[in-house]
Amino acid sequence: MGVVEKLIAGKDGVVRGAILKTGNGRKERSLQHLYPLEVASAPTKSQQSKVLNPKAKAFEPRKSRAAKTRASEKIGQIISDIADSKDN
C-alpha cells in the first residue's frame, strides 16, 4: 500500500501511471495496478464537538406501517365479500 505522490502523464497528456510513497520507499506503478481505497481521516474540530445525548431514547422501528394495515384490512374485506357471494 502507498500514497500517490505524483501522477505520470504520457506524451498525449493522459495520465498513465503514478509514483507511490510506500513504507519501503517510492515505487512507480501503472494506473492498471492501482486500486483506490477509502481511508478515514482524523476527526475535524466540528466533528469532535458533537456530543451525543446519553438520555435519548433508543431507536425502535415501527411495528407496522399504516398503509400495510389498511391494505391487509381491505384484502380481508374482499375475501369475506367473495366468500359471502359464493354462499348465496
PDB file of N, CA, C and O in Angstrom:
ATOM      1  N   MET A   1       0.841  -1.173   0.000  1.00  0.00           N
ATOM      2  CA  MET A   1       0.000   0.000   0.000  1.00  0.00           C
ATOM      3  C   MET A   1       0.882   1.230   0.000  1.00  0.00           C
ATOM      4  O   MET A   1       2.020   1.211   0.469  1.00  0.00           O
ATOM      5  N   GLY A   2       0.325   2.294  -0.538  1.00  0.00           N
ATOM      6  CA  GLY A   2       1.073   3.523  -0.575  1.00  0.00           C
ATOM      7  C   GLY A   2       0.180   4.708  -0.865  1.00  0.00           C
ATOM      8  O   GLY A   2      -1.018   4.555  -1.106  1.00  0.00           O
ATOM      9  N   VAL A   3       0.770   5.886  -0.841  1.00  0.00           N
ATOM     10  CA  VAL A   3       0.069   7.132  -1.114  1.00  0.00           C
ATOM     11  C   VAL A   3       0.586   7.684  -2.427  1.00  0.00           C
ATOM     12  O   VAL A   3       1.794   7.716  -2.660  1.00  0.00           O
ATOM     13  N   VAL A   4      -0.329   8.119  -3.291  1.00  0.00           N
ATOM     14  CA  VAL A   4       0.077   8.685  -4.578  1.00  0.00           C
ATOM     15  C   VAL A   4       0.734  10.033  -4.326  1.00  0.00           C
ATOM     16  O   VAL A   4       0.126  10.932  -3.744  1.00  0.00           O
ATOM     17  N   GLU A   5       1.977  10.167  -4.767  1.00  0.00           N
ATOM     18  CA  GLU A   5       2.700  11.424  -4.625  1.00  0.00           C
ATOM     19  C   GLU A   5       2.614  12.258  -5.890  1.00  0.00           C
ATOM     20  O   GLU A   5       2.488  13.482  -5.836  1.00  0.00           O
ATOM     21  N   LYS A   6       2.683  11.569  -7.052  1.00  0.00           N
ATOM     22  CA  LYS A   6       2.721  12.299  -8.312  1.00  0.00           C
ATOM     23  C   LYS A   6       2.099  11.436  -9.404  1.00  0.00           C
ATOM     24  O   LYS A   6       2.313  10.224  -9.445  1.00  0.00           O
ATOM     25  N   LEU A   7       1.324  12.070 -10.293  1.00  0.00           N
ATOM     26  CA  LEU A   7       0.770  11.368 -11.438  1.00  0.00           C
ATOM     27  C   LEU A   7       1.714  11.521 -12.621  1.00  0.00           C
ATOM     28  O   LEU A   7       2.319  12.576 -12.811  1.00  0.00           O
ATOM     29  N   ILE A   8       1.836  10.466 -13.412  1.00  0.00           N
ATOM     30  CA  ILE A   8       2.725  10.477 -14.568  1.00  0.00           C
ATOM     31  C   ILE A   8       1.863  10.486 -15.828  1.00  0.00           C
ATOM     32  O   ILE A   8       1.083   9.563 -16.063  1.00  0.00           O
ATOM     33  N   ALA A   9       2.011  11.543 -16.638  1.00  0.00           N
ATOM     34  CA  ALA A   9       1.249  11.672 -17.875  1.00  0.00           C
ATOM     35  C   ALA A   9       2.107  11.256 -19.056  1.00  0.00           C
ATOM     36  O   ALA A   9       3.324  11.440 -19.052  1.00  0.00           O
ATOM     37  N   GLY A  10       1.450  10.688 -20.076  1.00  0.00           N
ATOM     38  CA  GLY A  10       2.144  10.315 -21.299  1.00  0.00           C
ATOM     39  C   GLY A  10       2.326  11.534 -22.192  1.00  0.00           C
ATOM     40  O   GLY A  10       1.961  12.649 -21.818  1.00  0.00           O
ATOM     41  N   LYS A  11       2.903  11.310 -23.397  1.00  0.00           N
ATOM     42  CA  LYS A  11       3.131  12.405 -24.337  1.00  0.00           C
ATOM     43  C   LYS A  11       1.828  13.047 -24.793  1.00  0.00           C
ATOM     44  O   LYS A  11       1.802  14.219 -25.168  1.00  0.00           O
ATOM     45  N   ASP A  12       0.749  12.274 -24.759  1.00  0.00           N
ATOM     46  CA  ASP A  12      -0.546  12.792 -25.177  1.00  0.00           C
ATOM     47  C   ASP A  12      -1.288  13.514 -24.049  1.00  0.00           C
ATOM     48  O   ASP A  12      -2.396  14.003 -24.267  1.00  0.00           O
ATOM     49  N   GLY A  13      -0.710  13.591 -22.868  1.00  0.00           N
ATOM     50  CA  GLY A  13      -1.304  14.296 -21.745  1.00  0.00           C
ATOM     51  C   GLY A  13      -2.217  13.444 -20.884  1.00  0.00           C
ATOM     52  O   GLY A  13      -2.742  13.923 -19.879  1.00  0.00           O
ATOM     53  N   VAL A  14      -2.415  12.186 -21.260  1.00  0.00           N
ATOM     54  CA  VAL A  14      -3.264  11.287 -20.493  1.00  0.00           C
ATOM     55  C   VAL A  14      -2.436  10.651 -19.383  1.00  0.00           C
ATOM     56  O   VAL A  14      -1.308  10.212 -19.611  1.00  0.00           O
ATOM     57  N   VAL A  15      -3.011  10.604 -18.169  1.00  0.00           N
ATOM     58  CA  VAL A  15      -2.298  10.028 -17.025  1.00  0.00           C
ATOM     59  C   VAL A  15      -2.169   8.525 -17.243  1.00  0.00           C
ATOM     60  O   VAL A  15      -3.167   7.842 -17.474  1.00  0.00           O
ATOM     61  N   ARG A  16      -0.970   8.018 -17.173  1.00  0.00           N
ATOM     62  CA  ARG A  16      -0.686   6.602 -17.410  1.00  0.00           C
ATOM     63  C   ARG A  16      -0.187   5.869 -16.169  1.00  0.00           C
ATOM     64  O   ARG A  16      -0.267   4.643 -16.106  1.00  0.00           O
ATOM     65  N   GLY A  17       0.325   6.599 -15.185  1.00  0.00           N
ATOM     66  CA  GLY A  17       0.888   5.958 -14.017  1.00  0.00           C
ATOM     67  C   GLY A  17       0.993   6.918 -12.856  1.00  0.00           C
ATOM     68  O   GLY A  17       0.523   8.054 -12.919  1.00  0.00           O
ATOM     69  N   ALA A  18       1.625   6.436 -11.781  1.00  0.00           N
ATOM     70  CA  ALA A  18       1.777   7.250 -10.585  1.00  0.00           C
ATOM     71  C   ALA A  18       3.028   6.834  -9.830  1.00  0.00           C
ATOM     72  O   ALA A  18       3.492   5.698  -9.934  1.00  0.00           O
ATOM     73  N   ILE A  19       3.552   7.765  -9.080  1.00  0.00           N
ATOM     74  CA  ILE A  19       4.650   7.473  -8.165  1.00  0.00           C
ATOM     75  C   ILE A  19       4.028   7.383  -6.783  1.00  0.00           C
ATOM     76  O   ILE A  19       3.356   8.307  -6.324  1.00  0.00           O
ATOM     77  N   LEU A  20       4.267   6.243  -6.120  1.00  0.00           N
ATOM     78  CA  LEU A  20       3.686   5.981  -4.811  1.00  0.00           C
ATOM     79  C   LEU A  20       4.733   6.080  -3.724  1.00  0.00           C
ATOM     80  O   LEU A  20       5.882   5.683  -3.918  1.00  0.00           O
ATOM     81  N   LYS A  21       4.338   6.607  -2.585  1.00  0.00           N
ATOM     82  CA  LYS A  21       5.200   6.615  -1.405  1.00  0.00           C
ATOM     83  C   LYS A  21       4.741   5.453  -0.541  1.00  0.00           C
ATOM     84  O   LYS A  21       3.597   5.429  -0.086  1.00  0.00           O
ATOM     85  N   THR A  22       5.615   4.499  -0.315  1.00  0.00           N
ATOM     86  CA  THR A  22       5.287   3.325   0.486  1.00  0.00           C
ATOM     87  C   THR A  22       6.176   3.286   1.721  1.00  0.00           C
ATOM     88  O   THR A  22       7.023   4.157   1.919  1.00  0.00           O
ATOM     89  N   GLY A  23       5.979   2.287   2.529  1.00  0.00           N
ATOM     90  CA  GLY A  23       6.806   2.128   3.718  1.00  0.00           C
ATOM     91  C   GLY A  23       8.249   1.808   3.375  1.00  0.00           C
ATOM     92  O   GLY A  23       9.144   2.063   4.180  1.00  0.00           O
ATOM     93  N   ASN A  24       8.493   1.248   2.180  1.00  0.00           N
ATOM     94  CA  ASN A  24       9.839   0.856   1.769  1.00  0.00           C
ATOM     95  C   ASN A  24      10.482   1.847   0.810  1.00  0.00           C
ATOM     96  O   ASN A  24      11.545   1.563   0.257  1.00  0.00           O
ATOM     97  N   GLY A  25       9.866   2.993   0.601  1.00  0.00           N
ATOM     98  CA  GLY A  25      10.425   3.975  -0.323  1.00  0.00           C
ATOM     99  C   GLY A  25       9.387   4.411  -1.337  1.00  0.00           C
ATOM    100  O   GLY A  25       8.194   4.477  -1.038  1.00  0.00           O
ATOM    101  N   ARG A  26       9.860   4.712  -2.554  1.00  0.00           N
ATOM    102  CA  ARG A  26       8.963   5.162  -3.617  1.00  0.00           C
ATOM    103  C   ARG A  26       8.938   4.135  -4.736  1.00  0.00           C
ATOM    104  O   ARG A  26       9.962   3.539  -5.070  1.00  0.00           O
ATOM    105  N   LYS A  27       7.745   3.931  -5.319  1.00  0.00           N
ATOM    106  CA  LYS A  27       7.594   2.979  -6.410  1.00  0.00           C
ATOM    107  C   LYS A  27       6.793   3.621  -7.526  1.00  0.00           C
ATOM    108  O   LYS A  27       5.908   4.439  -7.275  1.00  0.00           O
ATOM    109  N   GLU A  28       7.102   3.253  -8.743  1.00  0.00           N
ATOM    110  CA  GLU A  28       6.365   3.732  -9.901  1.00  0.00           C
ATOM    111  C   GLU A  28       5.456   2.603 -10.385  1.00  0.00           C
ATOM    112  O   GLU A  28       5.918   1.489 -10.631  1.00  0.00           O
ATOM    113  N   ARG A  29       4.153   2.900 -10.521  1.00  0.00           N
ATOM    114  CA  ARG A  29       3.189   1.887 -10.934  1.00  0.00           C
ATOM    115  C   ARG A  29       2.267   2.446 -12.012  1.00  0.00           C
ATOM    116  O   ARG A  29       1.988   3.645 -12.048  1.00  0.00           O
ATOM    117  N   SER A  30       1.795   1.553 -12.898  1.00  0.00           N
ATOM    118  CA  SER A  30       0.821   1.970 -13.897  1.00  0.00           C
ATOM    119  C   SER A  30      -0.544   2.083 -13.231  1.00  0.00           C
ATOM    120  O   SER A  30      -0.772   1.496 -12.173  1.00  0.00           O
ATOM    121  N   LEU A  31      -1.456   2.839 -13.851  1.00  0.00           N
ATOM    122  CA  LEU A  31      -2.782   3.014 -13.264  1.00  0.00           C
ATOM    123  C   LEU A  31      -3.536   1.696 -13.163  1.00  0.00           C
ATOM    124  O   LEU A  31      -4.344   1.518 -12.252  1.00  0.00           O
ATOM    125  N   GLN A  32      -3.283   0.765 -14.088  1.00  0.00           N
ATOM    126  CA  GLN A  32      -3.962  -0.522 -14.066  1.00  0.00           C
ATOM    127  C   GLN A  32      -3.622  -1.320 -12.813  1.00  0.00           C
ATOM    128  O   GLN A  32      -4.381  -2.205 -12.418  1.00  0.00           O
ATOM    129  N   HIS A  33      -2.492  -1.016 -12.189  1.00  0.00           N
ATOM    130  CA  HIS A  33      -2.067  -1.753 -10.992  1.00  0.00           C
ATOM    131  C   HIS A  33      -2.416  -1.040  -9.684  1.00  0.00           C
ATOM    132  O   HIS A  33      -1.998  -1.459  -8.605  1.00  0.00           O
ATOM    133  N   LEU A  34      -3.189   0.043  -9.796  1.00  0.00           N
ATOM    134  CA  LEU A  34      -3.567   0.792  -8.599  1.00  0.00           C
ATOM    135  C   LEU A  34      -5.031   0.530  -8.275  1.00  0.00           C
ATOM    136  O   LEU A  34      -5.842   0.319  -9.177  1.00  0.00           O
ATOM    137  N   TYR A  35      -5.366   0.542  -7.009  1.00  0.00           N
ATOM    138  CA  TYR A  35      -6.740   0.349  -6.559  1.00  0.00           C
ATOM    139  C   TYR A  35      -7.030   1.393  -5.482  1.00  0.00           C
ATOM    140  O   TYR A  35      -6.334   1.440  -4.468  1.00  0.00           O
ATOM    141  N   PRO A  36      -8.059   2.238  -5.691  1.00  0.00           N
ATOM    142  CA  PRO A  36      -8.336   3.276  -4.689  1.00  0.00           C
ATOM    143  C   PRO A  36      -8.971   2.699  -3.425  1.00  0.00           C
ATOM    144  O   PRO A  36      -9.883   1.875  -3.500  1.00  0.00           O
ATOM    145  N   LEU A  37      -8.492   3.127  -2.292  1.00  0.00           N
ATOM    146  CA  LEU A  37      -9.053   2.726  -1.003  1.00  0.00           C
ATOM    147  C   LEU A  37      -9.593   3.958  -0.298  1.00  0.00           C
ATOM    148  O   LEU A  37      -8.997   5.032  -0.374  1.00  0.00           O
ATOM    149  N   GLU A  38     -10.721   3.807   0.387  1.00  0.00           N
ATOM    150  CA  GLU A  38     -11.253   4.914   1.168  1.00  0.00           C
ATOM    151  C   GLU A  38     -10.661   4.817   2.563  1.00  0.00           C
ATOM    152  O   GLU A  38     -10.773   3.793   3.236  1.00  0.00           O
ATOM    153  N   VAL A  39     -10.039   5.885   2.973  1.00  0.00           N
ATOM    154  CA  VAL A  39      -9.395   5.904   4.279  1.00  0.00           C
ATOM    155  C   VAL A  39     -10.006   7.031   5.093  1.00  0.00           C
ATOM    156  O   VAL A  39     -10.141   8.150   4.600  1.00  0.00           O
ATOM    157  N   ALA A  40     -10.373   6.750   6.324  1.00  0.00           N
ATOM    158  CA  ALA A  40     -10.930   7.775   7.194  1.00  0.00           C
ATOM    159  C   ALA A  40      -9.793   8.625   7.745  1.00  0.00           C
ATOM    160  O   ALA A  40      -8.733   8.115   8.109  1.00  0.00           O
ATOM    161  N   SER A  41     -10.034   9.919   7.796  1.00  0.00           N
ATOM    162  CA  SER A  41      -9.027  10.819   8.342  1.00  0.00           C
ATOM    163  C   SER A  41      -9.353  11.114   9.804  1.00  0.00           C
ATOM    164  O   SER A  41     -10.392  10.699  10.317  1.00  0.00           O
ATOM    165  N   ALA A  42      -8.474  11.817  10.446  1.00  0.00           N
ATOM    166  CA  ALA A  42      -8.695  12.204  11.836  1.00  0.00           C
ATOM    167  C   ALA A  42      -9.904  13.134  11.889  1.00  0.00           C
ATOM    168  O   ALA A  42     -10.084  13.951  10.986  1.00  0.00           O
ATOM    169  N   PRO A  43     -10.729  13.030  12.917  1.00  0.00           N
ATOM    170  CA  PRO A  43     -11.913  13.887  13.005  1.00  0.00           C
ATOM    171  C   PRO A  43     -11.538  15.359  13.092  1.00  0.00           C
ATOM    172  O   PRO A  43     -10.559  15.725  13.742  1.00  0.00           O
ATOM    173  N   THR A  44     -12.327  16.197  12.431  1.00  0.00           N
ATOM    174  CA  THR A  44     -12.086  17.641  12.474  1.00  0.00           C
ATOM    175  C   THR A  44     -12.664  18.198  13.766  1.00  0.00           C
ATOM    176  O   THR A  44     -13.344  17.485  14.504  1.00  0.00           O
ATOM    177  N   LYS A  45     -12.396  19.480  14.043  1.00  0.00           N
ATOM    178  CA  LYS A  45     -12.891  20.101  15.276  1.00  0.00           C
ATOM    179  C   LYS A  45     -14.409  20.106  15.317  1.00  0.00           C
ATOM    180  O   LYS A  45     -14.999  19.903  16.378  1.00  0.00           O
ATOM    181  N   SER A  46     -15.061  20.341  14.158  1.00  0.00           N
ATOM    182  CA  SER A  46     -16.527  20.374  14.149  1.00  0.00           C
ATOM    183  C   SER A  46     -17.098  18.993  14.449  1.00  0.00           C
ATOM    184  O   SER A  46     -18.157  18.886  15.067  1.00  0.00           O
ATOM    185  N   GLN A  47     -16.414  17.939  14.021  1.00  0.00           N
ATOM    186  CA  GLN A  47     -16.880  16.589  14.305  1.00  0.00           C
ATOM    187  C   GLN A  47     -16.641  16.225  15.766  1.00  0.00           C
ATOM    188  O   GLN A  47     -17.432  15.486  16.353  1.00  0.00           O
ATOM    189  N   GLN A  48     -15.578  16.725  16.355  1.00  0.00           N
ATOM    190  CA  GLN A  48     -15.260  16.404  17.738  1.00  0.00           C
ATOM    191  C   GLN A  48     -16.213  17.089  18.703  1.00  0.00           C
ATOM    192  O   GLN A  48     -16.453  16.582  19.799  1.00  0.00           O
ATOM    193  N   SER A  49     -16.764  18.246  18.309  1.00  0.00           N
ATOM    194  CA  SER A  49     -17.601  18.996  19.238  1.00  0.00           C
ATOM    195  C   SER A  49     -19.008  18.410  19.357  1.00  0.00           C
ATOM    196  O   SER A  49     -19.750  18.803  20.257  1.00  0.00           O
ATOM    197  N   LYS A  50     -19.394  17.489  18.484  1.00  0.00           N
ATOM    198  CA  LYS A  50     -20.721  16.894  18.553  1.00  0.00           C
ATOM    199  C   LYS A  50     -20.763  15.905  19.719  1.00  0.00           C
ATOM    200  O   LYS A  50     -19.992  14.947  19.769  1.00  0.00           O
ATOM    201  N   VAL A  51     -21.673  16.158  20.647  1.00  0.00           N
ATOM    202  CA  VAL A  51     -21.819  15.301  21.818  1.00  0.00           C
ATOM    203  C   VAL A  51     -23.172  14.607  21.725  1.00  0.00           C
ATOM    204  O   VAL A  51     -24.191  15.253  21.479  1.00  0.00           O
ATOM    205  N   LEU A  52     -23.180  13.316  21.919  1.00  0.00           N
ATOM    206  CA  LEU A  52     -24.423  12.567  21.883  1.00  0.00           C
ATOM    207  C   LEU A  52     -25.165  12.720  23.199  1.00  0.00           C
ATOM    208  O   LEU A  52     -24.555  12.861  24.259  1.00  0.00           O
ATOM    209  N   ASN A  53     -26.481  12.690  23.119  1.00  0.00           N
ATOM    210  CA  ASN A  53     -27.320  12.800  24.297  1.00  0.00           C
ATOM    211  C   ASN A  53     -27.453  11.422  24.942  1.00  0.00           C
ATOM    212  O   ASN A  53     -28.096  10.547  24.362  1.00  0.00           O
ATOM    213  N   PRO A  54     -26.873  11.201  26.109  1.00  0.00           N
ATOM    214  CA  PRO A  54     -26.952   9.873  26.736  1.00  0.00           C
ATOM    215  C   PRO A  54     -28.360   9.535  27.234  1.00  0.00           C
ATOM    216  O   PRO A  54     -28.647   8.370  27.505  1.00  0.00           O
ATOM    217  N   LYS A  55     -29.248  10.539  27.360  1.00  0.00           N
ATOM    218  CA  LYS A  55     -30.601  10.300  27.846  1.00  0.00           C
ATOM    219  C   LYS A  55     -31.602  10.080  26.711  1.00  0.00           C
ATOM    220  O   LYS A  55     -32.793   9.900  26.966  1.00  0.00           O
ATOM    221  N   ALA A  56     -31.134  10.092  25.470  1.00  0.00           N
ATOM    222  CA  ALA A  56     -32.028   9.913  24.329  1.00  0.00           C
ATOM    223  C   ALA A  56     -32.583   8.489  24.298  1.00  0.00           C
ATOM    224  O   ALA A  56     -31.904   7.534  24.674  1.00  0.00           O
ATOM    225  N   LYS A  57     -33.838   8.367  23.839  1.00  0.00           N
ATOM    226  CA  LYS A  57     -34.463   7.048  23.754  1.00  0.00           C
ATOM    227  C   LYS A  57     -33.795   6.246  22.641  1.00  0.00           C
ATOM    228  O   LYS A  57     -33.360   6.805  21.634  1.00  0.00           O
ATOM    229  N   ALA A  58     -33.720   4.958  22.830  1.00  0.00           N
ATOM    230  CA  ALA A  58     -33.162   4.080  21.806  1.00  0.00           C
ATOM    231  C   ALA A  58     -34.127   4.016  20.630  1.00  0.00           C
ATOM    232  O   ALA A  58     -35.343   4.064  20.817  1.00  0.00           O
ATOM    233  N   PHE A  59     -33.588   3.908  19.418  1.00  0.00           N
ATOM    234  CA  PHE A  59     -34.412   3.825  18.222  1.00  0.00           C
ATOM    235  C   PHE A  59     -35.166   2.510  18.190  1.00  0.00           C
ATOM    236  O   PHE A  59     -34.584   1.439  18.363  1.00  0.00           O
ATOM    237  N   GLU A  60     -36.461   2.604  17.969  1.00  0.00           N
ATOM    238  CA  GLU A  60     -37.294   1.419  17.825  1.00  0.00           C
ATOM    239  C   GLU A  60     -38.093   1.568  16.543  1.00  0.00           C
ATOM    240  O   GLU A  60     -38.899   2.492  16.430  1.00  0.00           O
ATOM    241  N   PRO A  61     -37.892   0.686  15.573  1.00  0.00           N
ATOM    242  CA  PRO A  61     -38.645   0.805  14.327  1.00  0.00           C
ATOM    243  C   PRO A  61     -40.127   0.540  14.573  1.00  0.00           C
ATOM    244  O   PRO A  61     -40.506  -0.202  15.479  1.00  0.00           O
ATOM    245  N   ARG A  62     -40.954   1.172  13.737  1.00  0.00           N
ATOM    246  CA  ARG A  62     -42.391   0.954  13.870  1.00  0.00           C
ATOM    247  C   ARG A  62     -42.710  -0.494  13.558  1.00  0.00           C
ATOM    248  O   ARG A  62     -42.092  -1.114  12.692  1.00  0.00           O
ATOM    249  N   LYS A  63     -43.679  -1.015  14.275  1.00  0.00           N
ATOM    250  CA  LYS A  63     -44.063  -2.416  14.085  1.00  0.00           C
ATOM    251  C   LYS A  63     -44.734  -2.618  12.737  1.00  0.00           C
ATOM    252  O   LYS A  63     -44.467  -3.607  12.055  1.00  0.00           O
ATOM    253  N   SER A  64     -45.599  -1.697  12.345  1.00  0.00           N
ATOM    254  CA  SER A  64     -46.345  -1.859  11.112  1.00  0.00           C
ATOM    255  C   SER A  64     -46.672  -0.484  10.539  1.00  0.00           C
ATOM    256  O   SER A  64     -46.986   0.445  11.283  1.00  0.00           O
ATOM    257  N   ARG A  65     -46.599  -0.363   9.247  1.00  0.00           N
ATOM    258  CA  ARG A  65     -46.952   0.893   8.608  1.00  0.00           C
ATOM    259  C   ARG A  65     -48.461   0.969   8.445  1.00  0.00           C
ATOM    260  O   ARG A  65     -49.140  -0.051   8.323  1.00  0.00           O
ATOM    261  N   ALA A  66     -48.975   2.192   8.445  1.00  0.00           N
ATOM    262  CA  ALA A  66     -50.415   2.400   8.318  1.00  0.00           C
ATOM    263  C   ALA A  66     -50.923   1.873   6.979  1.00  0.00           C
ATOM    264  O   ALA A  66     -52.000   1.279   6.927  1.00  0.00           O
ATOM    265  N   ALA A  67     -50.181   2.075   5.908  1.00  0.00           N
ATOM    266  CA  ALA A  67     -50.603   1.600   4.588  1.00  0.00           C
ATOM    267  C   ALA A  67     -50.706   0.075   4.564  1.00  0.00           C
ATOM    268  O   ALA A  67     -51.614  -0.486   3.950  1.00  0.00           O
ATOM    269  N   LYS A  68     -49.777  -0.577   5.229  1.00  0.00           N
ATOM    270  CA  LYS A  68     -49.805  -2.042   5.278  1.00  0.00           C
ATOM    271  C   LYS A  68     -51.043  -2.523   6.033  1.00  0.00           C
ATOM    272  O   LYS A  68     -51.681  -3.496   5.630  1.00  0.00           O
ATOM    273  N   THR A  69     -51.379  -1.848   7.118  1.00  0.00           N
ATOM    274  CA  THR A  69     -52.543  -2.220   7.913  1.00  0.00           C
ATOM    275  C   THR A  69     -53.825  -2.037   7.101  1.00  0.00           C
ATOM    276  O   THR A  69     -54.688  -2.915   7.084  1.00  0.00           O
ATOM    277  N   ARG A  70     -53.946  -0.879   6.422  1.00  0.00           N
ATOM    278  CA  ARG A  70     -55.136  -0.630   5.598  1.00  0.00           C
ATOM    279  C   ARG A  70     -55.254  -1.643   4.475  1.00  0.00           C
ATOM    280  O   ARG A  70     -56.352  -2.117   4.186  1.00  0.00           O
ATOM    281  N   ALA A  71     -54.139  -1.983   3.835  1.00  0.00           N
ATOM    282  CA  ALA A  71     -54.160  -2.964   2.749  1.00  0.00           C
ATOM    283  C   ALA A  71     -54.591  -4.330   3.256  1.00  0.00           C
ATOM    284  O   ALA A  71     -55.382  -5.013   2.606  1.00  0.00           O
ATOM    285  N   SER A  72     -54.082  -4.730   4.399  1.00  0.00           N
ATOM    286  CA  SER A  72     -54.472  -6.025   4.973  1.00  0.00           C
ATOM    287  C   SER A  72     -55.959  -6.060   5.280  1.00  0.00           C
ATOM    288  O   SER A  72     -56.626  -7.065   5.030  1.00  0.00           O
ATOM    289  N   GLU A  73     -56.487  -4.952   5.828  1.00  0.00           N
ATOM    290  CA  GLU A  73     -57.917  -4.884   6.128  1.00  0.00           C
ATOM    291  C   GLU A  73     -58.750  -4.953   4.850  1.00  0.00           C
ATOM    292  O   GLU A  73     -59.776  -5.632   4.810  1.00  0.00           O
ATOM    293  N   LYS A  74     -58.307  -4.249   3.805  1.00  0.00           N
ATOM    294  CA  LYS A  74     -59.033  -4.238   2.540  1.00  0.00           C
ATOM    295  C   LYS A  74     -59.029  -5.631   1.898  1.00  0.00           C
ATOM    296  O   LYS A  74     -60.050  -6.077   1.376  1.00  0.00           O
ATOM    297  N   ILE A  75     -57.894  -6.310   1.937  1.00  0.00           N
ATOM    298  CA  ILE A  75     -57.803  -7.672   1.390  1.00  0.00           C
ATOM    299  C   ILE A  75     -58.730  -8.603   2.173  1.00  0.00           C
ATOM    300  O   ILE A  75     -59.416  -9.436   1.581  1.00  0.00           O
ATOM    301  N   GLY A  76     -58.752  -8.466   3.487  1.00  0.00           N
ATOM    302  CA  GLY A  76     -59.652  -9.272   4.316  1.00  0.00           C
ATOM    303  C   GLY A  76     -61.109  -9.028   3.958  1.00  0.00           C
ATOM    304  O   GLY A  76     -61.903  -9.967   3.903  1.00  0.00           O
ATOM    305  N   GLN A  77     -61.467  -7.763   3.713  1.00  0.00           N
ATOM    306  CA  GLN A  77     -62.836  -7.422   3.328  1.00  0.00           C
ATOM    307  C   GLN A  77     -63.198  -8.029   1.973  1.00  0.00           C
ATOM    308  O   GLN A  77     -64.302  -8.546   1.804  1.00  0.00           O
ATOM    309  N   ILE A  78     -62.282  -7.971   1.013  1.00  0.00           N
ATOM    310  CA  ILE A  78     -62.513  -8.551  -0.315  1.00  0.00           C
ATOM    311  C   ILE A  78     -62.716 -10.055  -0.210  1.00  0.00           C
ATOM    312  O   ILE A  78     -63.611 -10.611  -0.847  1.00  0.00           O
ATOM    313  N   ILE A  79     -61.890 -10.712   0.589  1.00  0.00           N
ATOM    314  CA  ILE A  79     -62.007 -12.169   0.753  1.00  0.00           C
ATOM    315  C   ILE A  79     -63.344 -12.530   1.386  1.00  0.00           C
ATOM    316  O   ILE A  79     -63.985 -13.496   0.972  1.00  0.00           O
ATOM    317  N   SER A  80     -63.775 -11.751   2.400  1.00  0.00           N
ATOM    318  CA  SER A  80     -65.057 -12.052   3.040  1.00  0.00           C
ATOM    319  C   SER A  80     -66.219 -11.775   2.084  1.00  0.00           C
ATOM    320  O   SER A  80     -67.217 -12.494   2.117  1.00  0.00           O
ATOM    321  N   ASP A  81     -66.114 -10.747   1.231  1.00  0.00           N
ATOM    322  CA  ASP A  81     -67.153 -10.464   0.235  1.00  0.00           C
ATOM    323  C   ASP A  81     -67.258 -11.605  -0.772  1.00  0.00           C
ATOM    324  O   ASP A  81     -68.361 -11.992  -1.156  1.00  0.00           O
ATOM    325  N   ILE A  82     -66.119 -12.146  -1.201  1.00  0.00           N
ATOM    326  CA  ILE A  82     -66.112 -13.264  -2.151  1.00  0.00           C
ATOM    327  C   ILE A  82     -66.730 -14.498  -1.504  1.00  0.00           C
ATOM    328  O   ILE A  82     -67.509 -15.213  -2.133  1.00  0.00           O
ATOM    329  N   ALA A  83     -66.379 -14.740  -0.254  1.00  0.00           N
ATOM    330  CA  ALA A  83     -66.926 -15.904   0.461  1.00  0.00           C
ATOM    331  C   ALA A  83     -68.436 -15.747   0.630  1.00  0.00           C
ATOM    332  O   ALA A  83     -69.171 -16.725   0.488  1.00  0.00           O
ATOM    333  N   ASP A  84     -68.918 -14.524   0.934  1.00  0.00           N
ATOM    334  CA  ASP A  84     -70.366 -14.284   1.090  1.00  0.00           C
ATOM    335  C   ASP A  84     -71.105 -14.485  -0.230  1.00  0.00           C
ATOM    336  O   ASP A  84     -72.204 -15.041  -0.247  1.00  0.00           O
ATOM    337  N   SER A  85     -70.510 -14.038  -1.333  1.00  0.00           N
ATOM    338  CA  SER A  85     -71.171 -14.163  -2.632  1.00  0.00           C
ATOM    339  C   SER A  85     -71.260 -15.629  -3.078  1.00  0.00           C
ATOM    340  O   SER A  85     -72.196 -16.002  -3.785  1.00  0.00           O
ATOM    341  N   LYS A  86     -70.314 -16.442  -2.678  1.00  0.00           N
ATOM    342  CA  LYS A  86     -70.360 -17.876  -3.024  1.00  0.00           C
ATOM    343  C   LYS A  86     -71.414 -18.586  -2.206  1.00  0.00           C
ATOM    344  O   LYS A  86     -72.000 -19.564  -2.671  1.00  0.00           O
ATOM    345  N   ASP A  87     -71.671 -18.111  -0.987  1.00  0.00           N
ATOM    346  CA  ASP A  87     -72.664 -18.726  -0.123  1.00  0.00           C
ATOM    347  C   ASP A  87     -74.084 -18.466  -0.651  1.00  0.00           C
ATOM    348  O   ASP A  87     -74.975 -19.288  -0.438  1.00  0.00           O
ATOM    349  N   ASN A  88     -74.302 -17.355  -1.323  1.00  0.00           N
ATOM    350  CA  ASN A  88     -75.642 -17.007  -1.817  1.00  0.00           C
ATOM    351  C   ASN A  88     -75.908 -17.642  -3.115  1.00  0.00           C
ATOM    352  O   ASN A  88     -76.986 -17.462  -3.681  1.00  0.00           O
TER     353      ASN A  88
END
